[in-house]
Amino acid sequence: MNRKTLFGILTSAIILFSTGCLEKVPLTVTNGLEHYDIHCVYISRGTDDVWGSNHLPGTDVLQPGKVAEVMVQPGVYDLQVMDEDGDTYTLREIRIGADGFEWTVTMESIDETGSPSSVTNLQNAGQCPITITNNLGSWDVYGVWISPSDGDGWGDNHLGEEILYQGDSYTAYVQSNTYDIYIEDEDGDTYTRWGVVVESDGYTWDVSLCDIDSGG
């Protein structure tokens, strides 16, 4: 076998291997909670600072015994689900290989605090999604506050100590109601929407510099 032939074979093998590494694999989540529906499934790479969007589409819920499948690239992930009562179940630094990963969520996996700092806070006991996406270009979002319009204050920052980087999204699940939404970026500039009616189909806000408060 000459060197050119050997080089061609090795090159083909490298290309096939590299392509295989990029193929997505199944991550399956089974609701083993018996009496509780799962309302949210979050999947985050171990290097990410926020959970991102809920992988259950729309207002879908995962009933006991049902299975949800998400296709992901192999890697290291954090996984979290939230049930109908707002209790959470989290797995950290799970390595997902070429065979994928299966997780049956049981009551034994419940988080001690029952609520994660970076995903749910304040109003997150409902089924109506409010999704905030950072479209500010070079500015990161440091705070997201969501309050019923008839409330007395803003409450807690939904992001806690996390940061919403450019292109990242945060989803809160609330009861059907009218809300005010307040966002603060890394420079202290603010973005506010008042009297947002949130129903079962939810509400989406891609925050851009055009939304900056006049006094920001």
N, CA and C of each residue as an Amber inpcrd file, in Angstrom:
protein
   648
   0.8610000  -1.1880000   0.0000000   0.0000000   0.0000000   0.0000000
   0.8950000   1.2340000   0.0000000   0.6740000   2.1690000  -0.9460000
   1.5300000   3.3430000  -0.9930000   1.0710000   4.3970000   0.0130000
   1.8960000   5.4170000   0.1650000   1.6220000   6.4150000   1.1860000
   0.3510000   7.2080000   0.9000000   0.0900000   7.4900000  -0.3960000
  -1.1160000   8.2420000  -0.7400000  -2.3750000   7.4820000  -0.3460000
  -2.3900000   6.1590000  -0.6310000  -3.5550000   5.3400000  -0.2790000
  -3.7470000   5.3130000   1.2250000  -2.6450000   5.0900000   1.9650000
  -2.7220000   5.0470000   3.4170000  -3.2150000   6.3790000   3.9660000
  -2.6990000   7.4820000   3.4120000  -3.1210000   8.8010000   3.8670000
  -4.6090000   9.0270000   3.6140000  -5.0950000   8.5600000   2.4350000
  -6.5080000   8.7080000   2.1130000  -7.3980000   7.9500000   3.0780000
  -6.9940000   6.7330000   3.4380000  -7.7830000   5.9190000   4.3750000
  -7.8330000   6.5780000   5.7350000  -6.6770000   7.0470000   6.2000000
  -6.6260000   7.6930000   7.5100000  -7.4600000   8.9650000   7.5330000
  -7.3930000   9.7330000   6.4440000  -8.1740000  10.9620000   6.3740000
  -9.6620000  10.6650000   6.4080000 -10.0960000   9.6510000   5.6590000
 -11.5190000   9.2690000   5.6490000 -11.9640000   8.8420000   7.0280000
 -11.1070000   8.0790000   7.7200000 -11.4600000   7.6100000   9.0620000
 -11.6170000   8.7820000  10.0170000 -10.7270000   9.7820000   9.8980000
 -10.8150000  10.9520000  10.7710000 -12.0960000  11.7310000  10.5040000
 -12.4380000  11.8860000   9.2170000 -13.6620000  12.6110000   8.8680000
 -14.8840000  11.8950000   9.4110000 -14.9420000  10.5740000   9.2420000
 -16.0810000   9.8100000   9.7520000 -16.1750000   9.9170000  11.2550000
 -15.0230000   9.8200000  11.9290000 -15.0170000   9.9110000  13.3840000
 -15.4990000  11.2790000  13.8430000 -14.9990000  12.3290000  13.1710000
 -15.3860000  13.6820000  13.5500000 -16.8650000  13.9170000  13.3160000
 -17.3720000  13.4180000  12.1860000 -18.7900000  13.5800000  11.8880000
 -19.6510000  12.8620000  12.9060000 -19.2120000  11.6680000  13.3070000
 -19.9680000  10.9040000  14.2890000 -20.0720000  11.6310000  15.6120000
 -19.0020000  12.3910000  15.9700000 -19.0000000  13.1050000  17.2330000
 -20.0490000  14.2150000  17.2590000 -20.4220000  14.7020000  16.0630000
 -21.3740000  15.7900000  15.9890000 -22.8210000  15.3060000  15.9500000
 -23.0380000  14.0250000  15.8010000 -24.3870000  13.5030000  15.7280000
 -25.0740000  13.5960000  17.0860000 -26.3430000  13.9560000  17.0540000
 -27.0900000  14.0780000  18.3050000 -27.5530000  12.7110000  18.8010000
 -27.6940000  12.6120000  20.1100000 -28.1050000  11.3590000  20.7460000
 -29.3250000  11.6380000  21.6230000 -30.1190000  10.6070000  21.9300000
 -31.3450000  10.8330000  22.6960000 -31.1020000  10.9620000  24.1930000
 -31.6990000  11.9870000  24.7720000 -31.7830000  12.1440000  26.2200000
 -33.2530000  11.9710000  26.5780000 -33.5750000  10.9240000  27.3280000
 -34.9800000  10.6510000  27.6590000 -35.2210000  10.8940000  29.1470000
 -36.3480000  11.5410000  29.4260000 -36.7650000  11.8130000  30.7980000
 -38.1160000  11.1430000  31.0160000 -38.1780000  10.2370000  31.9910000
 -39.4220000   9.5210000  32.3140000 -39.9700000  10.0370000  33.6360000
 -41.2570000  10.3440000  33.6590000 -41.8960000  10.7960000  34.8870000
 -42.2200000   9.5900000  35.7670000 -41.4120000   9.3980000  36.8140000
 -41.6520000   8.3310000  37.7800000 -42.1850000   8.8570000  39.0920000
 -42.8660000  10.0110000  39.0510000 -43.3370000  10.6590000  40.2850000
 -44.6960000  10.1660000  40.7470000 -45.3020000   9.2770000  39.9950000
 -46.5660000   8.6040000  40.3400000 -47.7800000   9.5380000  40.3640000
 -47.7840000  10.5690000  41.2290000 -48.9850000  11.3890000  41.3810000
 -48.7890000  12.8380000  40.9410000 -47.6330000  13.1390000  40.3690000
 -47.3420000  14.5290000  40.0200000 -46.9100000  14.6460000  38.5580000
 -47.4800000  15.6410000  37.8690000 -47.0490000  15.9320000  36.5030000
 -45.7470000  16.7180000  36.5330000 -44.9490000  16.5560000  35.4910000
 -43.7590000  17.3760000  35.3000000 -44.1040000  18.4920000  34.3160000
 -43.8390000  19.7310000  34.7090000 -44.1910000  20.8770000  33.8810000
 -43.0030000  21.4460000  33.1110000 -41.7890000  21.1930000  33.5810000
 -40.6170000  21.7870000  32.9410000 -39.4680000  20.7900000  32.8900000
 -38.7570000  20.7800000  31.7870000 -37.5270000  20.0010000  31.6300000
 -36.4450000  20.9510000  31.1320000 -35.3960000  21.1290000  31.9300000
 -34.3050000  22.0240000  31.5670000 -33.0340000  21.2240000  31.3490000
 -32.3020000  21.5890000  30.3090000 -31.0280000  20.9250000  29.9820000
 -30.0110000  22.0240000  29.7270000 -28.9080000  21.9790000  30.4570000
 -27.8970000  23.0210000  30.3270000 -26.5150000  22.3890000  30.2770000
 -25.6620000  22.8650000  29.3880000 -24.2770000  22.4110000  29.3810000
 -23.6140000  22.8250000  30.6900000 -22.6890000  22.0150000  31.1570000
 -22.0550000  22.2790000  32.4380000 -21.3650000  23.6200000  32.5190000
 -21.0260000  24.2100000  31.3630000 -20.3330000  25.4950000  31.3430000
 -21.2920000  26.6730000  31.2850000 -22.5950000  26.4230000  31.1080000
 -23.5670000  27.5040000  31.0110000 -23.9310000  28.0340000  32.3940000
 -24.3670000  29.3060000  32.4390000 -24.7260000  29.9350000  33.6990000
 -26.2390000  30.0120000  33.9150000 -27.0200000  29.7140000  32.8870000
 -28.4700000  29.7410000  33.0270000 -29.0550000  28.4690000  32.4320000
 -30.2650000  28.1520000  32.8500000 -30.8930000  26.9150000  32.3820000
 -31.4200000  27.0360000  30.9660000 -31.8400000  28.2210000  30.5550000
 -32.4000000  28.3320000  29.2080000 -33.8720000  27.9840000  29.1760000
 -34.3340000  27.5350000  28.0260000 -35.7620000  27.3280000  27.8040000
 -36.2300000  25.9520000  28.2850000 -37.5230000  25.8990000  28.5710000
 -38.1640000  24.6400000  28.9130000 -38.2740000  23.7800000  27.6560000
 -37.8650000  22.5060000  27.7450000 -37.8930000  21.6160000  26.5850000
 -39.2310000  20.9050000  26.3940000 -40.1970000  21.1520000  27.2590000
 -41.5570000  20.6780000  27.0020000 -42.2610000  21.7780000  26.2130000
 -42.6980000  21.4950000  25.0010000 -43.2360000  22.5580000  24.1460000
 -44.5510000  23.1170000  24.6480000 -44.6900000  24.4460000  24.4810000
 -45.9460000  25.1040000  24.8080000 -46.3940000  24.8660000  26.2370000
 -47.6250000  24.4310000  26.3930000 -48.1670000  24.1670000  27.7310000
 -48.2150000  22.6630000  28.0150000 -47.4560000  21.8720000  27.2660000
 -47.4420000  20.4260000  27.4810000 -46.9170000  20.0900000  28.8630000
 -47.4420000  19.0020000  29.4250000 -46.9390000  18.4780000  30.6920000
 -46.5980000  17.0050000  30.4920000 -45.6950000  16.5130000  31.3390000
 -45.2760000  15.1170000  31.2790000 -45.9770000  14.3880000  32.4190000
 -46.9970000  13.6380000  32.0820000 -47.7900000  12.9360000  33.0920000
 -47.0370000  11.7130000  33.6160000 -47.4200000  11.2040000  34.8050000
 -46.7400000  10.0280000  35.3610000 -46.6910000   8.8730000  34.3560000
 -45.5090000   8.2930000  34.2170000 -45.3160000   7.1780000  33.2960000
 -44.9680000   7.5900000  31.8820000 -45.1250000   8.8630000  31.5450000
 -44.8420000   9.3300000  30.1910000 -43.3600000   9.6690000  30.0430000
 -42.9140000   9.6770000  28.7740000 -41.4990000   9.8840000  28.4740000
 -41.3410000  11.0600000  27.5090000 -40.3650000  11.9220000  27.7920000
 -39.9880000  12.9990000  26.8810000 -38.5910000  12.7120000  26.3500000
 -38.3720000  12.9700000  25.0740000 -37.0670000  12.7390000  24.4680000
 -36.5530000  14.0300000  23.8290000 -35.3180000  14.3600000  24.1420000
 -34.6570000  15.5260000  23.5760000 -33.3530000  15.0550000  22.9430000
 -33.0770000  15.5070000  21.7230000 -31.8390000  15.1350000  21.0440000
 -30.7570000  16.1650000  21.3740000 -29.6280000  15.6900000  21.8790000
 -28.5220000  16.5740000  22.2550000 -27.2200000  16.0290000  21.6950000
 -26.2190000  16.8710000  21.6130000 -24.8950000  16.4030000  21.2480000
 -24.2100000  15.8260000  22.4800000 -23.3900000  14.7950000  22.3200000
 -22.6750000  14.2310000  23.4680000 -21.9070000  15.3290000  24.2030000
 -21.8600000  15.1930000  25.5220000 -21.1540000  16.1840000  26.3250000
 -21.5550000  16.0670000  27.7750000 -21.1680000  17.0670000  28.5600000
 -21.4750000  17.0940000  29.9910000 -22.5980000  18.1030000  30.2210000
 -23.6590000  17.6690000  30.8950000 -24.8490000  18.4880000  31.0760000
 -25.3240000  18.4820000  32.5280000 -26.0570000  19.5440000  32.8780000
 -26.8720000  19.5640000  34.0880000 -28.3240000  19.4020000  33.6450000
 -29.0770000  18.6140000  34.3940000 -30.4850000  18.3510000  34.0600000
 -31.3660000  18.7530000  35.2320000 -32.5110000  19.3000000  34.9150000
 -33.4460000  19.6610000  35.9840000 -34.8820000  19.5890000  35.4770000
 -35.7830000  19.0710000  36.3110000 -37.2050000  19.1000000  36.0050000
 -37.9410000  19.7640000  37.1690000 -39.1120000  20.3120000  36.8580000
 -39.9660000  20.9190000  37.8780000 -41.3590000  20.3180000  37.7790000
 -41.9110000  19.8940000  38.9190000 -43.2400000  19.2860000  38.8970000
 -44.3280000  20.3400000  39.0700000 -45.5730000  19.8960000  39.1360000
 -46.7110000  20.8010000  39.1690000 -46.7680000  21.6470000  40.4330000
 -46.0910000  21.2150000  41.4970000 -46.0590000  21.9760000  42.7390000
 -44.8810000  22.9370000  42.8230000 -44.0420000  22.9510000  41.7860000
 -42.8710000  23.8040000  41.8040000 -41.6550000  23.1540000  42.4240000
 -41.7770000  21.8870000  42.8620000 -40.6150000  21.1690000  43.3790000
 -39.6910000  20.8040000  42.2340000 -38.3880000  20.7870000  42.4950000
 -37.4180000  20.5350000  41.4430000 -36.5710000  19.3050000  41.7560000
 -36.0150000  18.7420000  40.6740000 -35.2000000  17.5260000  40.7320000
 -34.0250000  17.7700000  39.7930000 -32.8080000  17.6560000  40.3040000
 -31.6420000  18.0880000  39.5410000 -30.5480000  17.0320000  39.5190000
 -29.9580000  16.8570000  38.3490000 -28.7470000  16.0470000  38.1920000
 -27.6500000  16.9530000  37.6780000 -26.4700000  16.8590000  38.2830000
 -25.3620000  17.7260000  37.9040000 -24.2520000  16.9370000  37.2070000
 -23.6630000  17.5860000  36.1980000 -22.4750000  17.0810000  35.5120000
 -22.6540000  15.6340000  35.0390000 -23.7220000  15.4240000  34.2860000
 -23.9930000  14.1120000  33.7040000 -23.3060000  14.0180000  32.3500000
 -22.4630000  13.0220000  32.1900000 -21.7710000  12.8350000  30.9190000
 -22.6340000  11.9870000  29.9910000 -23.0230000  12.5620000  28.8600000
 -23.8700000  11.8770000  27.8900000 -22.9940000  11.4590000  26.7140000
 -22.9210000  10.1550000  26.4900000 -22.0810000   9.6060000  25.4370000
 -22.8640000   9.2500000  24.1900000 -22.2740000   8.3950000  23.3730000
 -22.8520000   8.0460000  22.0700000 -24.1640000   7.2700000  22.2050000
 -24.3980000   6.6460000  23.3620000 -25.6280000   5.8730000  23.5620000
 -26.7470000   6.7040000  24.1590000 -26.4960000   7.9790000  24.4140000
 -27.5270000   8.8100000  25.0140000 -27.6050000   8.6160000  26.5160000
 -28.7280000   9.0590000  27.1070000 -28.8870000   8.9860000  28.5570000
 -30.3660000   8.8650000  28.8860000 -30.6840000   8.0680000  29.9060000
 -32.0640000   7.8910000  30.3540000 -32.1600000   8.2640000  31.8330000
 -33.1690000   9.0800000  32.1640000 -33.3790000   9.4820000  33.5600000
 -34.8420000   9.2750000  33.9210000 -35.0790000   8.4200000  34.8970000
 -36.4150000   8.2580000  35.4630000 -36.4790000   9.0830000  36.7350000
 -37.2800000  10.1240000  36.7220000 -37.3580000  11.0450000  37.8570000
 -38.2750000  10.4520000  38.9270000 -37.7510000  10.3100000  40.1390000
 -38.5320000   9.7710000  41.2550000 -38.5220000  10.7490000  42.4210000
 -39.3790000  10.5100000  43.3990000 -39.4640000  11.3890000  44.5550000
 -38.1520000  11.4280000  45.3380000 -37.3710000  10.3680000  45.2390000
 -36.0940000  10.3290000  45.9610000 -35.1020000  11.3550000  45.4200000
 -35.3710000  11.8650000  44.2040000 -34.4440000  12.8040000  43.5700000
 -34.7900000  14.2640000  43.8590000 -35.8080000  14.5160000  44.6860000
 -36.2660000  15.8840000  44.8980000 -35.1600000  16.7300000  45.5260000
 -35.0320000  17.9810000  45.0590000 -34.0450000  18.8920000  45.6270000
 -34.4610000  19.2860000  47.0410000 -33.4950000  19.4970000  47.8920000
 -33.7920000  19.8110000  49.2920000 -34.5540000  21.1150000  49.4380000
 -34.1790000  22.1310000  48.6510000 -34.8350000  23.4240000  48.7810000
 -36.1530000  23.4840000  48.0300000 -36.3080000  22.5930000  47.0280000
 -37.5360000  22.5810000  46.2450000 -37.6030000  23.6440000  45.1750000
 -36.5990000  24.5530000  45.1080000 -36.6220000  25.5780000  44.0550000
 -35.2170000  26.0230000  43.7280000 -34.8360000  26.0050000  42.4510000
 -33.5030000  26.4080000  42.0400000 -33.3930000  27.9170000  41.9080000
 -32.2210000  28.4870000  42.2230000 -32.0550000  29.9340000  42.1670000
 -32.0950000  30.4570000  40.7490000 -31.6730000  29.6530000  39.7630000
 -31.5310000  30.1830000  38.4160000 -32.6850000  29.8550000  37.4890000
 -33.6540000  29.0730000  37.9530000 -34.7370000  28.7080000  37.0470000
 -36.0800000  29.1850000  37.5500000 -36.3890000  28.9150000  38.7820000
 -37.7110000  29.2680000  39.2580000 -37.6130000  30.1150000  40.5080000
 -38.4960000  31.0180000  40.6650000 -38.4500000  31.9610000  41.7510000
 -39.8280000  32.5980000  41.8080000 -40.1950000  33.1800000  42.9010000
 -41.3580000  34.0350000  42.9500000 -42.6410000  33.3620000  42.4880000
 -43.0460000  33.5930000  41.2380000 -44.3660000  33.1980000  40.7580000
 -44.4060000  31.8350000  40.0770000 -43.2970000  31.1040000  40.0100000
 -43.2110000  29.9440000  39.1190000 -44.0010000  28.7320000  39.5770000
 -45.2730000  28.8890000  39.8080000 -46.1030000  27.7500000  40.1720000
 -47.1920000  27.5260000  39.1370000 -47.1830000  28.2980000  38.0670000
 -48.2300000  28.2040000  37.0710000 -47.8000000  27.4680000  35.8260000
 -48.6430000  27.5540000  34.8000000 -48.3910000  26.8600000  33.5410000
 -48.2510000  27.8220000  32.3660000 -48.2790000  29.1270000  32.6190000
 -48.1990000  30.1070000  31.5400000 -46.7560000  30.6160000  31.4360000
 -46.0840000  30.3800000  30.3000000 -44.6660000  30.7520000  30.1940000
 -44.4530000  32.2170000  29.8370000 -43.5120000  32.8340000  30.5330000
 -42.9800000  34.1340000  30.1360000 -41.5240000  33.9000000  29.7610000
 -41.1730000  34.1350000  28.5030000 -39.8220000  33.8700000  28.0270000
 -39.1280000  35.1850000  27.6790000 -37.9830000  35.4030000  28.3110000
 -37.1750000  36.5910000  28.0840000 -35.9060000  36.1750000  27.3480000
 -35.6170000  36.7940000  26.2040000 -34.4030000  36.5110000  25.4420000
 -33.5440000  37.7640000  25.3590000 -32.2570000  37.6210000  25.6660000
 -31.3300000  38.7440000  25.6060000 -30.9200000  38.9990000  24.1570000
 -31.4370000  40.0950000  23.6080000 -31.0810000  40.5130000  22.2480000
 -30.4510000  41.9100000  22.2880000 -29.6310000  42.1450000  23.3390000
 -29.0460000  43.4630000  23.5590000 -27.6860000  43.6420000  22.8980000
 -27.2520000  42.6590000  22.1330000 -25.9580000  42.7760000  21.4900000
 -24.8250000  42.4820000  22.4480000 -24.0860000  43.5090000  22.8380000
 -22.8900000  43.3090000  23.6660000 -23.1640000  43.4150000  25.1590000
 -24.4080000  43.5810000  25.5550000 -24.7240000  43.7720000  26.9650000
 -25.4250000  42.5500000  27.5430000 -24.9540000  42.1230000  28.7060000
 -25.5540000  40.9970000  29.4060000 -26.6710000  41.4870000  30.3240000
 -27.6270000  40.5910000  30.5780000 -28.7300000  40.8990000  31.4990000
 -28.3860000  40.3410000  32.8770000 -28.4550000  41.2180000  33.8850000
 -28.1120000  40.8180000  35.2480000 -29.3410000  40.6100000  36.1400000
 -30.4940000  41.1010000  35.6840000 -31.6720000  40.9700000  36.5330000
 -32.9600000  40.8800000  35.7410000 -33.8640000  40.0140000  36.1800000
 -35.2030000  39.8790000  35.6010000 -36.2030000  39.8410000  36.7560000
 -37.1250000  40.8000000  36.7600000 -38.1580000  40.8360000  37.7870000
 -39.5250000  40.7390000  37.1150000 -40.3930000  39.9170000  37.6620000
 -41.7480000  39.7420000  37.1300000 -42.7120000  39.8540000  38.2940000
 -43.6410000  40.7910000  38.2050000 -44.5530000  41.0380000  39.3210000
 -45.9700000  41.2360000  38.8100000 -46.9730000  40.6810000  39.4990000
 -48.3550000  40.9930000  39.1210000 -48.5700000  42.5040000  39.1400000
 -49.2950000  43.0120000  38.1640000 -49.4660000  44.4580000  38.0460000
 -50.1470000  45.0750000  39.2600000 -50.9250000  44.2850000  39.9880000
 -51.5800000  44.8090000  41.1830000 -50.7610000  44.5470000  42.4440000
 -49.5210000  44.0960000  42.2820000 -48.6600000  43.8260000  43.4240000
 -48.0450000  45.0970000  43.9800000 -47.4220000  44.9620000  45.1590000
 -46.8480000  46.1270000  45.8450000 -45.3590000  46.3270000  45.5540000
 -44.6950000  45.3420000  45.0020000 -43.2610000  45.4720000  44.7460000
 -42.8110000  44.4900000  43.6870000 -41.5200000  44.5670000  43.3270000
 -40.9950000  43.7130000  42.2680000 -40.6570000  42.3100000  42.7590000
 -40.3900000  42.1490000  44.0450000 -40.0040000  40.8310000  44.5310000
 -38.5470000  40.5360000  44.2490000 -38.2200000  39.2580000  44.0980000
 -36.8350000  38.8260000  43.9260000 -36.4240000  38.8000000  42.4570000
 -35.1240000  38.9370000  42.2400000 -34.5380000  38.7940000  40.9190000
 -34.5920000  37.3310000  40.5040000 -35.2450000  37.0240000  39.4050000
 -35.3800000  35.6390000  38.9560000 -34.0410000  34.9940000  38.6210000
 -33.0810000  35.7760000  38.1860000 -31.7960000  35.2030000  37.7890000
 -30.8920000  34.9070000  38.9770000 -31.2380000  35.4380000  40.1460000
 -30.3650000  35.2290000  41.2890000 -28.9920000  35.8040000  41.0030000
 -27.9540000  34.9810000  41.0980000 -26.5920000  35.4170000  40.7950000
 -26.1710000  35.0380000  39.3710000 -27.1020000  34.5160000  38.6000000
 -26.7870000  34.1070000  37.2280000 -26.8380000  35.3040000  36.2820000
 -26.3160000  35.1100000  35.0760000 -26.2780000  36.1460000  34.0550000
 -26.9170000  35.6100000  32.7760000 -27.7170000  36.4540000  32.1330000
 -28.3340000  36.0820000  30.8600000 -27.5010000  36.7030000  29.7410000
 -26.6800000  35.8690000  29.0910000 -25.7880000  36.3620000  28.0580000
 -26.5370000  36.5440000  26.7280000 -25.8840000  37.2250000  25.7970000
 -26.4770000  37.4710000  24.4850000 -26.9790000  36.1720000  23.8610000
 -28.2420000  36.1880000  23.4450000 -28.8470000  35.0240000  22.8050000
 -29.4630000  34.0260000  23.7690000 -29.1510000  34.1320000  25.0750000
 -29.7260000  33.2130000  26.0570000 -31.1590000  33.5970000  26.3830000
 -31.9430000  32.6050000  26.7890000 -33.3370000  32.8390000  27.1640000
 -33.6040000  32.3450000  28.5740000 -34.5330000  32.9950000  29.2290000
 -34.9970000  32.5740000  30.5510000 -36.5160000  32.4410000  30.4910000
 -37.0530000  31.3620000  31.0330000 -38.4980000  31.1540000  31.0310000
 -39.0080000  31.0050000  32.4510000 -39.9930000  31.8200000  32.8110000
 -40.6870000  31.7050000  34.0880000 -42.0900000  31.1840000  33.8120000
 -42.6170000  30.3810000  34.7320000 -43.9720000  29.8450000  34.5850000
 -44.8500000  30.4440000  35.6740000 -45.9100000  31.1270000  35.2400000
 -46.7420000  31.8980000  36.1560000 -48.2130000  31.5310000  35.9640000
 -49.0220000  31.9920000  36.8820000 -50.4630000  31.8560000  36.7370000
 -50.9680000  32.8780000  35.7180000 -52.0770000  32.5850000  35.0880000
 -52.6900000  33.5390000  34.1700000 -53.0420000  34.8230000  34.9280000
 -52.4980000  35.9490000  34.4360000 -52.6940000  37.2060000  35.1570000
 -52.0960000  38.3330000  34.3090000 -52.1210000  39.5390000  34.8320000
 -51.4780000  40.6850000  34.2000000 -50.2190000  41.0290000  34.9830000
 -49.0830000  41.1610000  34.2820000 -47.7970000  41.3200000  34.9510000
 -47.0390000  42.5370000  34.4300000 -46.1510000  43.0340000  35.2970000
 -45.1430000  44.0050000  34.9040000 -43.8030000  43.2770000  34.8790000
 -42.9850000  43.5840000  33.8650000 -41.6890000  42.9090000  33.6940000
 -40.5930000  43.9640000  33.6680000 -39.5660000  43.7530000  34.4780000
 -38.4880000  44.7340000  34.6280000 -37.1510000  44.0280000  34.4570000
 -36.2960000  44.5890000  33.5980000 -35.0100000  43.9600000  33.2720000
 -33.8980000  44.9880000  33.4550000 -32.7530000  44.5270000  33.9630000
 -31.6000000  45.4130000  34.1470000 -30.3710000  44.7760000  33.5190000
 -29.6180000  45.5780000  32.7300000 -28.4230000  45.0360000  32.0990000
 -27.1710000  45.3360000  32.9370000 -26.0170000  44.9570000  32.4230000
 -24.7670000  45.0650000  33.1800000 -24.3720000  46.5000000  33.4840000
 -24.8880000  47.4640000  32.7000000 -24.5740000  48.8760000  32.9170000
 -25.5880000  49.5650000  33.8300000 -26.5820000  48.8160000  34.2780000
 -27.6220000  49.4070000  35.1110000 -28.7590000  50.0120000  34.3270000
 -28.7030000  49.9250000  32.9710000 -29.8310000  50.3870000  32.1590000
 -31.0070000  49.4400000  32.3440000 -32.2100000  49.9780000  32.2690000
 -33.4020000  49.1870000  32.5590000 -34.3590000  49.1550000  31.3710000
 -35.1870000  48.1130000  31.3710000 -36.1500000  47.8570000  30.2960000
 -37.4200000  47.3570000  30.9860000 -38.5430000  48.0440000  30.7610000
 -39.7580000  47.7250000  31.5030000 -40.9520000  47.6030000  30.5650000
 -41.7660000  46.6090000  30.8290000 -43.0570000  46.4960000  30.1580000
 -44.1300000  46.3760000  31.2290000 -45.1690000  47.1900000  31.0630000
 -46.2250000  47.2760000  32.0600000 -47.5090000  46.6290000  31.5300000
 -48.2490000  46.0280000  32.4230000 -49.5820000  45.5220000  32.0780000
 -49.5900000  44.4550000  31.0100000 -48.6430000  43.5270000  31.0820000
 -48.5690000  42.4460000  30.1040000 -49.5690000  41.3450000  30.4920000
 -50.5020000  41.0730000  29.6130000 -51.4960000  40.0310000  29.8680000
 -50.8990000  38.6770000  29.4870000 -50.7920000  37.7820000  30.4500000
 -50.1990000  36.4640000  30.2190000 -51.2840000  35.4070000  30.4040000
 -51.5520000  34.6670000  29.3270000 -52.5310000  33.5900000  29.3600000
 -51.8440000  32.2830000  29.0120000 -52.6170000  31.2540000  28.6690000
 -52.0530000  29.9140000  28.4920000 -51.0050000  29.8350000  27.3950000
 -51.1190000  30.6990000  26.3670000 -50.1410000  30.6680000  25.2860000
 -48.8590000  31.4170000  25.6320000 -48.8300000  32.0390000  26.8170000
 -47.6190000  32.6510000  27.3170000 -47.3010000  33.9930000  26.6870000
 -46.0930000  34.4670000  26.9900000 -45.6440000  35.7700000  26.4940000
 -44.1440000  35.6920000  26.2320000 -43.7120000  36.2530000  25.0910000
 -42.3020000  36.2380000  24.7040000 -41.8110000  37.6640000  24.4970000
 -40.6420000  37.9530000  25.0630000 -40.0470000  39.2770000  24.9060000
 -38.5790000  39.1230000  24.5390000 -38.2350000  39.4880000  23.2850000
 -36.8410000  39.5560000  22.8520000 -36.3450000  40.9690000  23.1570000
 -35.6650000  41.1180000  24.2710000 -35.2850000  42.4450000  24.7420000
 -34.1690000  43.0090000  23.8770000 -34.4010000  44.1820000  23.2950000
 -33.3880000  44.8460000  22.4630000 -33.1570000  46.2590000  22.9960000
 -32.1600000  46.9270000  22.4420000 -31.8500000  48.2900000  22.8820000
 -32.9920000  49.2570000  22.5950000 -33.8640000  48.8880000  21.6640000
 -35.0200000  49.7410000  21.3750000 -35.9910000  49.7990000  22.5570000
 -35.8620000  48.8380000  23.4690000 -36.7860000  48.7530000  24.6050000
 -36.2730000  49.4910000  25.8370000 -35.1010000  50.1180000  25.7480000
 -34.5130000  50.7500000  26.9210000 -35.4310000  51.8300000  27.4780000
 -35.5330000  51.9160000  28.8160000 -36.3670000  52.9510000  29.4470000
 -35.7970000  54.3220000  29.1310000 -36.6590000  55.2940000  28.9900000
 -36.2350000  56.6230000  28.5650000 -35.2540000  57.2530000  29.5440000
 -35.3480000  56.8550000  30.7940000 -34.4380000  57.4340000  31.7790000
 -33.1700000  56.6130000  31.9340000 -33.0200000  55.4620000  31.0780000
 -31.8790000  54.5860000  31.2280000 -30.6350000  55.1360000  30.5580000
